[in-house]
């Protein structure tokens, strides 16, 4: 996992990825705050590309206790970017 992460970060600008992900995460945390799991899933499903992937990871972390294994695997496998998909799956372990 670390090798994959390092390759991704080397290929992309480390600062850009970090700042984009951090900014998106903070925004999404604010959006899903005080929402039910169903409302948060609906919110994430309305997003696109990186924003949707980050939303799904944030949701997986925030609602780990409420997500069952089957739904979690399907949910995380819908994440396009492999780094975020792996992070999502790890959050639900």
Secondary structure, DSSP 8 states (H G I E B T S, - for coil): -HHHHHHHHHHS-HHHHHHHHHHHHHHHHHHHTT--HHHHHHHHHT--HHHHHHHHHHHHHHTGGG--HHHHHHHHHT--SHHHHHHHHHHT-
